[in-house]
Amino acid sequence: MLATGRPVKTRCLCTGGQACSGIGSGVRLMEGRNVKHARLFREGANQVLRIPREFEFNLEEVTIRREGTRLIIEPLVHETLAQVLDSLEPIDETLDTGEDLPPAPE
């Protein structure tokens, strides 16, 4: 179902457009996007998603977050300190210079 509340119409290409049994290539067209069936299985206490080859990431780590019923998987981007500092908004506050502090004990 889309965020608009409309049901999503899908056409399975596994079986030439017939009702999909989940067996076969699993490629589906959904709202103009290429969608593929994927297998979930258990490994110990974790649920594992087997990512099809055409969706593979060429890296070792990703971030994962939930948006409603969707899981969003994105490449993990390591930013340099310079990139983080460049992304910060300037502070419009005047910082205390410490001029009104008592002298330090000797």
VMD Tcl script that draws the C-alpha trace (Angstrom):
set ca {
  {0.00 0.00 0.00}
  {1.32 3.46 -0.87}
  {1.58 6.33 1.60}
  {-1.52 7.76 -0.11}
  {-3.51 4.73 1.02}
  {-3.91 3.36 -2.52}
  {-3.08 -0.30 -2.99}
  {0.06 -0.99 -5.04}
  {-0.50 -2.83 -8.30}
  {2.33 -5.20 -9.11}
  {3.00 -7.42 -12.08}
  {5.28 -10.37 -11.52}
  {7.82 -11.18 -14.21}
  {8.76 -14.55 -12.62}
  {5.96 -16.40 -14.35}
  {5.25 -14.15 -17.33}
  {2.82 -11.90 -15.49}
  {0.75 -14.65 -13.87}
  {0.18 -14.81 -10.13}
  {3.54 -14.99 -8.40}
  {4.39 -17.96 -6.25}
  {7.65 -16.35 -5.09}
  {9.64 -18.89 -7.10}
  {11.73 -17.90 -10.10}
  {13.63 -14.71 -10.82}
  {11.29 -12.76 -8.55}
  {11.68 -9.52 -10.49}
  {8.61 -7.36 -10.03}
  {7.69 -3.97 -11.43}
  {6.02 -1.78 -8.83}
  {5.12 1.83 -9.41}
  {7.81 2.12 -12.07}
  {10.58 0.70 -9.84}
  {12.44 -2.56 -10.20}
  {11.60 -4.71 -7.17}
  {12.98 -8.17 -6.43}
  {11.84 -10.92 -4.06}
  {14.38 -11.66 -1.35}
  {14.65 -14.48 1.19}
  {14.69 -13.93 4.93}
  {16.12 -16.51 7.28}
  {17.35 -16.86 10.86}
  {20.97 -17.03 11.93}
  {21.02 -17.35 15.70}
  {19.08 -14.43 17.17}
  {19.33 -12.38 13.94}
  {17.04 -12.24 10.95}
  {19.12 -12.20 7.77}
  {18.16 -10.69 4.42}
  {19.76 -12.29 1.37}
  {20.32 -9.35 -0.99}
  {20.01 -10.23 -4.69}
  {23.17 -9.68 -6.75}
  {21.76 -6.75 -8.73}
  {21.19 -4.84 -5.46}
  {24.57 -5.61 -3.86}
  {26.58 -2.87 -2.17}
  {30.30 -2.75 -2.91}
  {31.15 -2.02 0.72}
  {31.23 -3.66 4.14}
  {28.78 -1.58 6.21}
  {25.36 -0.01 5.69}
  {22.89 1.85 7.88}
  {19.39 0.49 8.33}
  {16.32 2.35 9.60}
  {12.61 1.73 9.75}
  {10.05 4.05 8.13}
  {6.62 2.64 8.91}
  {6.60 -0.89 7.52}
  {9.64 -0.29 5.29}
  {13.28 -0.97 6.07}
  {15.63 1.50 4.40}
  {19.19 0.26 3.78}
  {21.77 2.86 2.75}
  {25.55 2.91 2.35}
  {27.40 3.95 5.50}
  {29.25 7.16 4.71}
  {32.20 8.03 6.92}
  {32.60 11.80 6.95}
  {35.88 13.48 7.76}
  {36.03 15.95 10.65}
  {36.42 18.78 8.13}
  {33.18 17.69 6.36}
  {31.29 17.56 9.67}
  {32.58 21.01 10.73}
  {31.74 22.47 7.31}
  {28.15 21.19 7.66}
  {27.56 22.98 11.00}
  {25.67 26.26 11.15}
  {27.57 29.23 12.64}
  {26.83 30.09 16.28}
  {25.51 33.62 16.83}
  {26.24 33.65 20.56}
  {29.01 35.53 22.30}
  {31.09 33.16 24.37}
  {32.13 34.04 27.94}
  {35.75 35.16 27.92}
  {36.19 34.42 31.63}
  {37.37 37.97 32.46}
  {35.03 38.19 35.46}
  {36.38 35.03 37.12}
  {38.29 35.28 40.42}
  {42.04 34.74 40.20}
  {43.25 31.15 40.29}
  {44.56 29.96 43.71}
  {48.34 29.68 44.03}
}
mol new
graphics top color blue
foreach p $ca { graphics top sphere $p radius 0.5 }
foreach p [lrange $ca 0 end-1] q [lrange $ca 1 end] { graphics top cylinder $p $q radius 0.2 }
display resetview
